[in-house]
Amino acid sequence: MFRKILIANRGEIALRVICACKDIGIKTVAVYSEADRHSLHVRFADEAICIGPAKSSLSYLNIASVMSAAEITNVDAVHPGYGFLSENADFAEVCDLSGIKFIGPRPKVIREMGLKQRARAIMEAAGVPILPGSRGVLSSTEEALALADKIGYPVMLKAAAGGGGRGMRIARTEEELPGLLVQAQSEAAAAFSSGDVYMEKLVEAPRHIEFQILADEHGAVEVLGERECSIQRRHQKLIEESPSPSVSAALRKRISEGLRTAMQSIGYTNAGTVEFLMDAKGNLHFIEVNARIQVEHPVTEFVTGIDLVKSQIHIAAGAPLTDILPNNIALNGHAIECRINAEHPRTFAPSPGRITGMNLPGGIGVRVDTAAYTDSVIPPYYDSLVAKLITHGMSREEAIQRMKRALSMFVIEGIHTSIPLHEQVLSDEDFLCGKFDTAFLTKMREKESKTPIAIHA
C-alpha cells in the first residue's frame, strides 16, 4: 500500500480523498493556490504546498508545479480527483516517468478515451449503441459544416478534453454553426487548456444516464449500476440519482455486459464512468467515457455500500477486485444528490463571497460533502460548487422526502445558493413521477408563475 499520496485538486473532492486516505492510514499532501490558502483540504492534509496564484492555469493545471510538489514531498502516488488534470494523459505519463503512481487509468487508455472515434469504435464493437458524429476533433469550419449537413441538424458541439457543460453548443442551422464552433473552442480552451471540439447528432430532450465502472489491473471489470443525471442547467448536472427510474433491470444487464467487454478490450483500469443519452423510445446511445471519479459518485456509494475512492486507491496499489468488492453486488434502496452551487437560483449568475453563517443538515440517510465552513470564502476563480447533499432511502420516495427535509435545514448565509431551486424541483409533480429529461428546467420555468422561487440572500 502507498505511504503518502498527493491530491492534485481542491475543494470538496480534495477533502474527500483525504478522508479516504485517513481511513486506510495513508499520509496526504495538499496542493493549493494562493486563493485557497485557508481551505479545509489544506488544514486537514498532513502536508500542504502552495503551487501558484489563483488562476488555475498557473496552479492546479500547472503540471510542473504539481510534480515539483510531489517530488519535494516524496509521495508514492497522486490522486487527481475530477476536473483539472484528472483526464490529462500527459500528466499521468509524467507521473509514471517520475516513479509516482497515477491513481487512474493508464496514459494510453486516457488518450484512447479522449479520441472520440476510438472510444466510439470500441463501444460499437462491444455491442454498445453509439450516436452519429465526428470521427475525431473538428479541424476546420468547413469540416464541421460538411459533417452537420451529412448527419443532419441539430448537432451538438462538445469539448474533447472535458465536460461539465463547458465548451458545449447546440447548432440548429448552417448559418449559426461557424460562430458557435468558435465559441465552443474558445470556452474549451479556457476551461481545459485545449480548444479541441467534436460533433454529435443532437438527441432532442434526452435523458442523461451514466454507468459506474471499476476495473483492476488484472483484467477484471465490474459495473456498479447507473446514475440518472438528467436534471441539468446549461449542460451541467444539478441533481443525480441512482438507480435511474427509467432503466429496467434487463437494460441495465445488457448495457453492463457490453461495457465489461469494451473496458476489458482496452485494458481499462481504476474508476470510470460511461455516459449515455436515452431517447424518447428508451434507447441508450453512448456519448463518452469519463476516465476519472465523478462529482456524483456518492449516490453509487450509498446504494452499493462501496467506497469508490478507497477502491481507486486499492486498485492503484495492485489489489484485485475480488479483494475489494463483495461477492454479490446489489443496488439497495435509492440515493439522490443535489449540487449546492454558489449562484443565484433564478439567473444562475455566480455568487462568490464570504459565507457568514452555515448549518449542515444531518440524520439517518443524509450525507454532506463540502469544504465550506462559516467565514470561508467561495472564490470566483473556480467551479461554483459549495457542497454536495446526498440522501438515501429504501425507496425513491423516501430518498426524496429526506432530501426535502435536509434542504430545509441546510443554511448558507452571505451568498446566493441553488438550494431554493432544488426545493422547487423536488416538489414538482413530473420529477416526483420520474417524468423528466434534460429539458426539465426549461419546462419548469414555464410553470414558475404558479410556484415562484423564494430567494434568500
C-alpha positions as CSV (number, residue, x, y, z in Angstrom):
1,M,0.0,0.0,0.0
2,F,1.1,3.6,-0.6
3,R,2.8,5.5,2.2
4,K,1.9,9.1,1.0
5,I,-0.5,10.4,-1.6
6,L,-0.6,13.9,-3.1
7,I,-4.1,15.2,-4.0
8,A,-3.8,17.3,-7.2
9,N,-7.1,19.1,-6.6
10,R,-9.0,21.4,-4.3
11,G,-12.3,21.8,-2.5
12,E,-14.7,19.0,-1.5
13,I,-13.1,16.3,-3.7
14,A,-9.6,17.0,-2.2
15,L,-11.1,16.7,1.2
16,R,-13.0,13.5,0.2
17,V,-9.7,11.9,-0.9
18,I,-8.0,13.0,2.3
19,C,-10.8,11.2,4.3
20,A,-10.3,8.0,2.3
21,C,-6.6,8.1,2.9
22,K,-7.1,8.6,6.6
23,D,-9.4,5.6,6.7
24,I,-6.7,3.5,5.1
25,G,-3.8,5.0,7.1
26,I,-2.1,6.9,4.3
27,K,-0.4,10.3,4.7
28,T,-1.6,13.1,2.4
29,V,-0.1,16.1,0.7
30,A,-2.4,19.0,-0.3
31,V,-1.6,21.5,-3.1
32,Y,-3.3,24.8,-3.2
33,S,-3.4,28.1,-5.0
34,E,-2.9,31.4,-3.2
35,A,-6.7,31.8,-3.3
36,D,-7.2,28.5,-1.3
37,R,-4.6,29.2,1.4
38,H,-7.3,28.8,4.1
39,S,-9.2,25.9,2.6
40,L,-10.0,22.8,4.7
41,H,-8.1,20.4,2.4
42,V,-5.0,22.5,3.3
43,R,-5.8,22.2,7.0
44,F,-6.5,18.5,7.2
45,A,-3.8,17.2,5.0
46,D,-0.6,16.1,6.7
47,E,1.4,18.5,4.4
48,A,0.5,21.3,2.1
49,I,2.3,23.2,-0.6
50,C,1.3,26.4,-2.5
51,I,1.7,25.8,-6.2
52,G,0.9,29.2,-7.7
53,P,-1.6,32.1,-8.0
54,A,-5.4,31.8,-8.1
55,K,-5.6,31.3,-11.9
56,S,-5.9,27.6,-12.4
57,S,-3.6,27.6,-15.5
58,L,-0.8,28.8,-13.2
59,S,-1.6,26.4,-10.3
60,Y,-3.9,23.4,-10.5
61,L,-3.4,22.9,-14.2
62,N,0.4,23.6,-14.0
63,I,1.9,20.1,-14.3
64,A,5.4,21.3,-13.5
65,S,4.2,22.9,-10.2
66,V,2.2,19.9,-9.2
67,M,5.1,17.5,-10.0
68,S,7.6,19.7,-8.1
69,A,5.3,19.4,-5.0
70,A,5.1,15.7,-5.5
71,E,8.9,15.3,-5.7
72,I,9.6,17.6,-2.8
73,T,7.3,15.7,-0.5
74,N,8.4,12.3,-1.8
75,V,4.9,10.9,-2.4
76,D,4.2,7.4,-3.8
77,A,1.1,8.3,-5.7
78,V,-1.1,11.2,-7.0
79,H,-4.9,11.3,-6.9
80,P,-6.2,13.8,-9.5
81,G,-9.8,14.0,-8.3
82,Y,-12.1,15.3,-11.0
83,G,-11.6,18.2,-13.4
84,F,-8.2,19.9,-13.7
85,L,-5.6,17.3,-14.6
86,S,-7.7,14.2,-13.9
87,E,-8.0,13.2,-17.6
88,N,-4.8,14.7,-18.8
89,A,-2.8,11.8,-20.3
90,D,0.4,13.9,-20.3
91,F,0.2,14.4,-16.6
92,A,-0.4,10.7,-16.0
93,E,2.6,9.9,-18.1
94,V,4.8,12.4,-16.3
95,C,3.8,10.7,-13.0
96,D,4.7,7.3,-14.4
97,L,8.1,8.5,-15.7
98,S,8.8,10.0,-12.3
99,G,8.0,6.7,-10.5
100,I,4.8,8.1,-8.9
101,K,1.6,6.1,-9.3
102,F,-1.2,7.9,-11.0
103,I,-4.4,6.9,-9.4
104,G,-6.5,6.4,-12.5
105,P,-6.3,4.7,-15.9
106,R,-3.1,4.3,-17.8
107,P,-1.9,7.2,-20.0
108,K,-2.5,5.2,-23.2
109,V,-6.1,4.4,-22.2
110,I,-6.8,8.1,-21.2
111,R,-5.7,9.1,-24.7
112,E,-7.8,6.4,-26.3
113,M,-10.9,7.6,-24.4
114,G,-10.1,11.2,-25.4
115,L,-10.1,10.1,-29.1
116,K,-13.8,10.0,-29.6
117,Q,-13.6,8.0,-32.8
118,R,-11.6,5.3,-30.9
119,A,-14.0,5.3,-28.0
120,R,-16.9,5.0,-30.3
121,A,-15.4,2.2,-32.3
122,I,-14.6,0.3,-29.1
123,M,-18.1,0.6,-27.8
124,E,-19.7,-0.3,-31.2
125,A,-17.5,-3.4,-31.4
126,A,-18.7,-4.5,-28.0
127,G,-22.4,-4.1,-29.0
128,V,-22.9,-0.7,-27.2
129,P,-25.1,1.7,-29.3
130,I,-23.5,4.9,-30.4
131,L,-24.6,8.3,-31.8
132,P,-23.7,9.6,-35.3
133,G,-20.9,12.1,-35.1
134,S,-17.4,13.1,-36.0
135,R,-14.5,10.6,-36.1
136,G,-12.3,12.9,-34.1
137,V,-11.9,16.6,-33.3
138,L,-13.1,19.1,-35.8
139,S,-10.2,20.6,-37.8
140,S,-12.0,23.4,-39.6
141,T,-15.3,25.2,-40.0
142,E,-15.6,23.5,-43.5
143,E,-15.4,20.1,-41.9
144,A,-18.0,20.9,-39.3
145,L,-20.4,22.2,-41.9
146,A,-19.9,19.2,-44.2
147,L,-20.5,16.8,-41.3
148,A,-23.5,18.6,-39.9
149,D,-25.0,18.5,-43.4
150,K,-24.4,14.8,-43.5
151,I,-25.8,13.8,-40.1
152,G,-28.5,16.5,-40.1
153,Y,-29.3,19.4,-37.8
154,P,-29.5,20.0,-34.9
155,V,-26.0,19.0,-33.8
156,M,-24.0,19.3,-30.6
157,L,-20.5,20.7,-30.3
158,K,-18.6,19.4,-27.3
159,A,-15.2,19.9,-25.8
160,A,-12.9,16.9,-26.4
161,A,-10.9,17.5,-23.2
162,G,-13.5,17.9,-20.6
163,G,-17.1,18.1,-19.5
164,G,-19.3,19.9,-17.0
165,G,-21.2,21.7,-19.7
166,R,-18.2,23.9,-20.7
167,G,-17.3,24.0,-24.4
168,M,-20.7,22.8,-25.5
169,R,-23.0,24.5,-28.0
170,I,-26.1,23.4,-29.9
171,A,-26.2,24.4,-33.6
172,R,-29.6,24.2,-35.3
173,T,-28.8,25.8,-38.6
174,E,-25.9,26.1,-41.1
175,E,-25.8,29.8,-40.6
176,E,-25.2,29.7,-36.8
177,L,-22.7,26.8,-36.8
178,P,-19.5,28.7,-37.6
179,G,-20.0,31.2,-34.8
180,L,-21.0,28.6,-32.3
181,L,-17.9,26.5,-33.2
182,V,-15.7,29.4,-32.4
183,Q,-17.5,29.9,-29.0
184,A,-17.2,26.3,-28.1
185,Q,-13.5,26.2,-29.0
186,S,-12.7,29.3,-27.0
187,E,-14.6,28.1,-23.9
188,A,-13.0,24.7,-24.1
189,A,-9.5,26.3,-24.4
190,A,-10.2,28.5,-21.3
191,A,-11.6,25.6,-19.2
192,F,-9.4,22.7,-20.2
193,S,-6.3,24.3,-21.9
194,S,-7.4,22.6,-25.1
195,G,-9.7,24.1,-27.8
196,D,-10.4,20.7,-29.4
197,V,-14.1,20.2,-30.2
198,Y,-16.1,17.3,-31.7
199,M,-19.6,16.9,-33.0
200,E,-22.5,14.6,-32.4
201,K,-26.0,14.4,-33.6
202,L,-28.3,16.1,-31.1
203,V,-30.9,13.9,-29.4
204,E,-33.7,16.3,-28.5
205,A,-34.8,16.4,-24.8
206,P,-32.9,13.1,-23.9
207,R,-32.4,11.6,-20.5
208,H,-28.7,11.5,-19.4
209,I,-27.7,8.1,-18.0
210,E,-24.2,7.1,-16.8
211,F,-22.8,3.7,-15.7
212,Q,-20.1,3.5,-13.0
213,I,-17.1,1.3,-13.7
214,L,-14.4,-0.2,-11.5
215,A,-11.6,-2.2,-13.2
216,D,-8.5,-3.7,-11.5
217,E,-5.0,-4.2,-13.0
218,H,-5.6,-7.9,-13.5
219,G,-8.3,-7.7,-16.2
220,A,-11.4,-7.8,-14.1
221,V,-14.2,-5.2,-14.7
222,E,-17.3,-4.5,-12.6
223,V,-20.2,-2.3,-13.5
224,L,-21.8,-0.8,-10.4
225,G,-25.2,0.2,-11.8
226,E,-26.2,3.5,-13.3
227,R,-27.0,7.1,-12.3
228,E,-29.7,9.4,-13.7
229,C,-28.2,12.8,-14.4
230,S,-31.0,14.5,-16.4
231,I,-31.7,17.5,-14.2
232,Q,-29.2,20.0,-15.7
233,R,-28.8,23.6,-16.5
234,R,-26.5,24.7,-19.3
235,H,-25.5,21.1,-19.8
236,Q,-24.2,21.0,-16.2
237,K,-25.7,18.5,-13.8
238,L,-27.7,19.7,-10.8
239,I,-29.4,16.6,-9.4
240,E,-28.3,12.9,-9.8
241,E,-29.8,9.7,-8.5
242,S,-29.3,6.0,-8.5
243,P,-30.8,3.8,-9.7
244,S,-32.4,5.6,-12.7
245,P,-36.2,5.5,-12.7
246,S,-36.0,5.0,-16.5
247,V,-33.6,2.0,-16.7
248,S,-35.1,-1.5,-16.4
249,A,-33.2,-4.5,-14.9
250,A,-33.0,-6.0,-18.4
251,L,-31.5,-2.9,-20.0
252,R,-29.1,-2.5,-17.1
253,K,-27.9,-6.0,-17.6
254,R,-27.5,-5.7,-21.3
255,I,-25.5,-2.4,-21.2
256,S,-23.4,-3.7,-18.3
257,E,-22.4,-6.8,-20.3
258,G,-21.3,-4.7,-23.3
259,L,-19.3,-2.3,-21.1
260,R,-17.4,-5.2,-19.4
261,T,-16.4,-6.4,-22.8
262,A,-15.4,-2.9,-24.1
263,M,-13.4,-2.0,-21.0
264,Q,-11.6,-5.3,-20.9
265,S,-10.7,-5.0,-24.6
266,I,-8.7,-1.8,-23.9
267,G,-7.2,-2.8,-20.6
268,Y,-9.1,-0.1,-18.7
269,T,-8.1,0.2,-15.0
270,N,-9.4,2.1,-12.0
271,A,-12.7,4.1,-11.8
272,G,-14.5,5.4,-14.8
273,T,-18.0,6.5,-16.0
274,V,-19.6,5.7,-19.3
275,E,-22.2,8.3,-20.3
276,F,-25.3,7.7,-22.5
277,L,-28.2,9.7,-23.8
278,M,-31.6,8.0,-23.7
279,D,-34.1,8.9,-26.5
280,A,-37.8,9.1,-26.2
281,K,-38.2,5.4,-27.0
282,G,-35.9,4.4,-24.1
283,N,-32.9,3.6,-26.3
284,L,-29.4,4.4,-24.9
285,H,-26.7,5.9,-27.1
286,F,-23.1,6.1,-26.0
287,I,-21.5,9.5,-25.9
288,E,-18.3,9.4,-23.9
289,V,-16.1,7.9,-21.2
290,N,-15.0,9.9,-18.2
291,A,-11.8,8.3,-17.1
292,R,-11.9,9.5,-13.5
293,I,-14.1,9.7,-10.4
294,Q,-17.3,11.7,-10.9
295,V,-18.8,14.5,-8.8
296,E,-21.9,12.4,-8.3
297,H,-20.1,9.2,-7.2
298,P,-21.7,9.4,-3.6
299,V,-25.1,8.2,-4.9
300,T,-23.5,5.0,-6.1
301,E,-21.6,4.6,-2.8
302,F,-24.9,4.9,-1.0
303,V,-26.8,2.2,-3.0
304,T,-23.9,-0.2,-3.3
305,G,-22.2,0.3,0.1
306,I,-18.8,0.5,-1.8
307,D,-16.3,3.4,-1.1
308,L,-15.3,4.3,-4.6
309,V,-12.4,6.5,-3.7
310,K,-10.9,3.9,-1.3
311,S,-11.4,1.3,-4.2
312,Q,-9.5,3.6,-6.5
313,I,-6.5,3.6,-4.1
314,H,-6.6,-0.1,-3.5
315,I,-6.8,-0.8,-7.3
316,A,-3.8,1.5,-8.0
317,A,-1.9,-0.3,-5.3
318,G,-2.4,-3.6,-7.2
319,A,-5.3,-5.2,-5.3
320,P,-7.7,-7.4,-7.4
321,L,-11.5,-6.6,-7.4
322,T,-12.1,-9.8,-5.6
323,D,-10.3,-8.4,-2.5
324,I,-12.1,-5.0,-2.8
325,L,-15.7,-5.7,-3.7
326,P,-18.3,-8.0,-2.1
327,N,-19.1,-11.3,-3.9
328,N,-22.7,-10.2,-4.7
329,I,-23.2,-6.5,-5.6
330,A,-26.7,-5.4,-5.3
331,L,-28.4,-2.0,-5.6
332,N,-30.0,-1.3,-2.2
333,G,-32.6,1.4,-2.0
334,H,-32.3,4.8,-3.7
335,A,-30.0,7.8,-3.4
336,I,-30.2,11.4,-4.6
337,E,-27.6,14.1,-4.8
338,C,-28.2,17.8,-5.0
339,R,-25.3,20.0,-6.1
340,I,-25.4,23.1,-3.9
341,N,-23.8,25.9,-6.0
342,A,-22.9,29.4,-5.2
343,E,-25.2,31.0,-7.7
344,H,-28.5,32.8,-8.0
345,P,-31.2,30.2,-8.2
346,R,-33.1,32.1,-10.9
347,T,-30.5,33.6,-13.1
348,F,-27.6,31.1,-12.3
349,A,-25.3,34.1,-12.0
350,P,-22.2,33.2,-9.9
351,S,-22.4,34.3,-6.3
352,P,-18.9,34.1,-4.9
353,G,-18.2,35.7,-1.5
354,R,-17.8,35.0,2.2
355,I,-20.2,32.6,4.0
356,T,-21.4,34.4,7.1
357,G,-23.4,31.6,8.6
358,M,-23.7,27.8,7.9
359,N,-25.7,24.9,9.2
360,L,-25.3,21.4,7.8
361,P,-28.3,19.0,7.9
362,G,-27.9,15.6,9.4
363,G,-29.9,12.5,10.4
364,I,-30.2,9.0,9.1
365,G,-29.6,8.7,5.4
366,V,-28.1,12.2,5.0
367,R,-24.5,13.0,3.8
368,V,-22.9,16.3,3.1
369,D,-19.6,16.5,1.1
370,T,-18.2,20.0,1.4
371,A,-15.1,22.0,2.1
372,A,-17.1,25.1,3.1
373,Y,-17.5,26.5,6.6
374,T,-18.7,29.6,8.3
375,D,-16.4,32.5,7.4
376,S,-14.9,30.6,4.5
377,V,-14.7,32.4,1.1
378,I,-16.1,30.9,-2.2
379,P,-13.6,32.3,-4.7
380,P,-14.6,33.5,-8.2
381,Y,-11.9,31.6,-10.0
382,Y,-13.2,28.0,-9.9
383,D,-16.3,25.9,-10.1
384,S,-19.2,27.3,-8.1
385,L,-19.8,24.0,-6.2
386,V,-20.2,24.7,-2.4
387,A,-21.5,21.3,-1.3
388,K,-23.0,18.0,-2.3
389,L,-26.1,17.0,-0.4
390,I,-26.9,13.3,-0.7
391,T,-29.8,11.3,0.8
392,H,-30.6,7.6,0.8
393,G,-33.8,5.8,1.5
394,M,-35.3,2.3,1.0
395,S,-37.3,3.8,-1.9
396,R,-37.1,6.8,-4.3
397,E,-40.0,8.4,-2.4
398,E,-38.1,8.1,1.0
399,A,-34.9,9.5,-0.5
400,I,-36.8,12.5,-1.9
401,Q,-38.6,13.1,1.4
402,R,-35.3,13.0,3.2
403,M,-33.8,15.4,0.7
404,K,-36.6,17.9,1.2
405,R,-36.1,17.7,4.9
406,A,-32.3,18.1,4.5
407,L,-32.6,21.1,2.1
408,S,-35.0,22.9,4.5
409,M,-32.3,22.5,7.3
410,F,-29.3,23.5,5.1
411,V,-28.4,27.1,5.9
412,I,-25.8,29.0,3.9
413,E,-25.8,32.8,4.6
414,G,-23.9,35.6,2.9
415,I,-24.2,34.3,-0.7
416,H,-26.9,33.1,-3.0
417,T,-27.1,29.3,-3.5
418,S,-29.1,26.9,-5.6
419,I,-31.0,25.5,-2.6
420,P,-34.3,27.2,-3.4
421,L,-34.1,25.8,-6.9
422,H,-33.5,22.3,-5.6
423,E,-36.5,22.6,-3.3
424,Q,-38.7,23.6,-6.2
425,V,-37.5,20.7,-8.4
426,L,-38.2,18.2,-5.6
427,S,-41.7,19.5,-5.3
428,D,-42.5,19.2,-9.0
429,E,-45.1,16.5,-9.9
430,D,-43.2,15.5,-13.0
431,F,-40.0,15.0,-11.1
432,L,-41.8,13.1,-8.4
433,C,-43.3,10.8,-11.0
434,G,-39.9,10.3,-12.8
435,K,-41.1,12.0,-15.9
436,F,-38.3,14.3,-16.9
437,D,-35.4,14.8,-19.4
438,T,-32.5,17.3,-19.8
439,A,-35.0,20.0,-20.8
440,F,-36.8,19.7,-17.4
441,L,-35.7,23.1,-16.0
442,T,-36.7,24.9,-19.1
443,K,-40.2,23.3,-18.9
444,M,-40.4,24.0,-15.1
445,R,-39.7,27.7,-15.7
446,E,-42.9,27.8,-17.7
447,K,-44.7,27.0,-14.5
448,E,-42.8,29.4,-12.3
449,S,-45.6,32.0,-12.2
450,K,-47.6,29.4,-10.2
451,T,-44.8,28.3,-8.0
452,P,-42.2,31.1,-7.7
453,I,-38.8,30.5,-6.1
454,A,-38.3,32.1,-2.7
455,I,-34.9,33.8,-2.9
456,H,-32.8,34.1,0.2
457,A,-29.6,36.1,0.5
